[in-house]
Amino acid sequence: MAEIALKSLAHSYLPNPTKPGDYAIREMNHVWQQGGAYALLGPSGCGKSTLLNIISGLLEPSSGEVLFDGERVNSLPPEARNIAQVFQFPVVYDTMTVYDNLAFPLRNVKTPEDRVHERVMEVADALELTPHLKRKAKNLSADEKQKVSMGRGLVRDDVSAILFDEPLTVIDPQLKWKLRRKLKEIHQRFEITMVYVTHDQLEASTFADKIAVMYEGQVVQFGTPRELFEAPNHTFVGYFIGSPGMNFIDVSLRNGRVMAGETELHIGREIAKALQDVRTTNVKLGIRPEFIEVHDTAVEGSMAVDVEHVQDLGTYSILYLKLGETSLKARIEEEQDAPVGKAYLRFPNDRVGLYVDEFRVEVPHE
């Protein structure tokens, strides 16, 4: 196991990059602690796989350093980094049995056969592959092959880290949840540094203790699933995490009042005070649909909205609302009746985030 650190790391596929958009990975500093379970989360094209390939040694960065336990490994090939990587599609030897597939990485480094057997049986048990050990890999289903591929990454107990590049893409949807939980159990059992790349927030939250959210080649936030949900550091994180994503309202300060277009927002005075020092027009307030209070009648500090649509999802409903010219979504639980025509919203002060040039700004509450 190893601590993996990225120091002033950047990468471009262009020979002479000149602007931020030329970089697949913009300059970053980041650390994955030894023995941690991490997810690298973001949409297609954000740089996740590029970053994973740099860590594994399949790609050398344009600048900066990759450090394993403090030692620079930029020029080392994958086999010298002692990294195990599980790819999107299964990598198995079809003509070998499941047992021999799992044993191969150990035999390749001349591990004594009694230790090979011990580790193969341990990993097979963890992945529920024991009944298949004598079967040829070519006779396995796609999800069984991927479990074998995962097992080949897990079987060596001396690896620095295991990198997973969207490993559940080919897995039947009904089995994905089970395998995500199984990976979590395996991490707790073997305490190996694991980095799991995915575009699926549920996969990331189920597997990882901490999630690095990537956007346009940058890690815009690194935190627990709860931190990402309750206090997104960037508007993209607020939008990407949660279903539906965070509401963002373009605002300005006018005569001491917080305005969304021509509509005054009933917001705590701390927000108005913070806006006095802002020197950009790119200013937004963010609030999760779950945190908006919805009332049938006016209450202190509430704002009238039009109810445009109600989406009944069984245990909860999503309300599509209009506050002046601003569209909002709010979530109410099944025990609360959905309002018709008109509703009154209240934004709890401690649930509202202020975003300046897309990044969250801390607002002290009195």
Secondary structure as UniProt FT lines:
FT   STRAND          4..11
FT   HELIX           20..22
FT   STRAND          25..32
FT   TURN            34..35
FT   STRAND          37..41
FT   TURN            44..45
FT   HELIX           48..56
FT   STRAND          63..68
FT   TURN            69..70
FT   STRAND          71..72
FT   TURN            74..75
FT   HELIX           78..81
FT   STRAND          83..86
FT   TURN            94..95
FT   HELIX           98..108
FT   TURN            109..110
FT   HELIX           113..126
FT   TURN            127..128
FT   HELIX           130..132
FT   TURN            133..134
FT   HELIX           137..139
FT   HELIX           142..154
FT   TURN            157..158
FT   STRAND          161..165
FT   TURN            167..170
FT   HELIX           173..190
FT   STRAND          194..198
FT   HELIX           201..207
FT   STRAND          210..215
FT   TURN            216..217
FT   STRAND          218..223
FT   HELIX           225..230
FT   HELIX           235..240
FT   STRAND          247..250
FT   STRAND          252..254
FT   TURN            255..256
FT   STRAND          257..260
FT   TURN            261..262
FT   STRAND          263..264
FT   HELIX           269..275
FT   TURN            276..277
FT   STRAND          283..287
FT   HELIX           289..291
FT   STRAND          293..295
FT   TURN            300..301
FT   STRAND          303..312
FT   STRAND          316..323
FT   TURN            324..325
FT   STRAND          326..333
FT   TURN            334..335
FT   STRAND          342..346
FT   HELIX           349..351
FT   STRAND          353..356
FT   TURN            357..358
FT   STRAND          359..361
//
